[in-house]
């Protein structure tokens, strides 16, 4: 199998993503094919990975994905020279209750795949103590190997010397030293990083990150440190929602997990993209329509005036299934209220009214037992997914789609919605994004 490394850290905000992008681009400049992965349900980072590496990046999630599915995802690395996987939060951070394979921590992947960990340490505000933190991480869990550290945000040569002394005492190699450089900080907004396709200076940002890695990181040492113990496994079969799938794809509907699209196509389905923002209707020859998540609340006026899209979607839904996730679910409703309190008309397939004016964060894994079928999954099926949004529900008159709990088993109020249309078509939607069936 392809050797790999896991880029991880003690906590969020250490610079993992910058390091990951810079390494992907730097190795690519050397002529290496590097397969990226992302631990956990984050849907922003993989698009940045793709831009830096030239290869599709896939999420690996030990809470949501069965072991066979995790192992089968490694088929994406065929033909690659090495794997780089980006961790999430701190190395051992996950949910309290185990899921399909683990609790979602980055360390689960390191242990299962045999990938040594490269720790990105934010050294600002500390010196030798950074080594104590790194040493604690290296000893915390048997089966997780720390290959070394990349020191980030180093203030001066003296600062570097002090930390190097501590790392030597801890027995941890220093694989790189990076200075403070605010120019490559990622822009943010209400749901985290701005998406890759919305970043106008993306390629220059990636080029600067790559230069930083070339100057400050021992790339040869990283290549030499890559390992794996994972064996080959066939990819898990993913049931597509239809044979011909009309898929909304634009800045308002930008998110669907890459492994799902890959699985749909591998099963022989045809994906037919259309853009609601360009007032396009779903392909009338499709047998199902899927509205992914995204940011419809940022495009309220455009969607409200997209008459061709709305009429075409309503006609489609009369006798065929339509499913929406998060932003797509919101767009299927009666209206969205934006942050300024302005109400914008939506498709009206469901009675849902949501508001971004009344903000409340909803975040976490979701386990759902379907009361009604959705495209690709029958009633009573158990699904694992993830929810992250700030919109609140003002009105939800339709029947609940599922019984939903969080990772601890606590009931979640956002059950999704279902409505049978006059011609027999079933419209369904959830706030959680599907990752895998349980």
HELIX and SHEET records of a PDB file:
HELIX    1   1 UNK A   16  UNK A   29  1                                  14    
HELIX    2   2 UNK A   45  UNK A   53  1                                   9    
HELIX    3   3 UNK A   67  UNK A   73  1                                   7    
HELIX    4   4 UNK A   74  UNK A   77  5                                   4    
HELIX    5   5 UNK A  106  UNK A  113  1                                   8    
HELIX    6   6 UNK A  129  UNK A  140  1                                  12    
HELIX    7   7 UNK A  157  UNK A  170  1                                  14    
HELIX    8   8 UNK A  182  UNK A  184  5                                   3    
HELIX    9   9 UNK A  196  UNK A  198  5                                   3    
HELIX   10  10 UNK A  202  UNK A  216  1                                  15    
HELIX   11  11 UNK A  219  UNK A  225  1                                   7    
HELIX   12  12 UNK A  258  UNK A  266  1                                   9    
HELIX   13  13 UNK A  276  UNK A  278  5                                   3    
HELIX   14  14 UNK A  296  UNK A  299  5                                   4    
HELIX   15  15 UNK A  300  UNK A  304  1                                   5    
HELIX   16  16 UNK A  307  UNK A  317  1                                  11    
HELIX   17  17 UNK A  327  UNK A  332  1                                   6    
SHEET    1   A 7 UNK A  58  UNK A  60  0                                        
SHEET    2   A 7 UNK A  34  UNK A  39  1                                        
SHEET    3   A 7 UNK A  82  UNK A  86  1                                        
SHEET    4   A 7 UNK A   4  UNK A   9  1                                        
SHEET    5   A 7 UNK A 116  UNK A 122  1                                        
SHEET    6   A 7 UNK A 146  UNK A 154  1                                        
SHEET    7   A 7 UNK A 174  UNK A 179  1                                        
SHEET    1   B 2 UNK A 188  UNK A 189  0                                        
SHEET    2   B 2 UNK A 192  UNK A 193 -1                                        
SHEET    1   C 7 UNK A 270  UNK A 274  0                                        
SHEET    2   C 7 UNK A 244  UNK A 248  1                                        
SHEET    3   C 7 UNK A 288  UNK A 291  1                                        
SHEET    4   C 7 UNK A 321  UNK A 325  1                                        
SHEET    5   C 7 UNK A 426  UNK A 430  1                                        
SHEET    6   C 7 UNK A 417  UNK A 420 -1                                        
SHEET    7   C 7 UNK A 399  UNK A 400 -1                                        
SHEET    1   D 4 UNK A 343  UNK A 345  0                                        
SHEET    2   D 4 UNK A 335  UNK A 337 -1                                        
SHEET    3   D 4 UNK A 353  UNK A 355  1                                        
SHEET    4   D 4 UNK A 392  UNK A 395 -1                                        
SHEET    1   E 4 UNK A 402  UNK A 405  0                                        
SHEET    2   E 4 UNK A 362  UNK A 370 -1                                        
SHEET    3   E 4 UNK A 382  UNK A 389 -1                                        
SHEET    4   E 4 UNK A 433  UNK A 437 -1                                        
END                                                                             
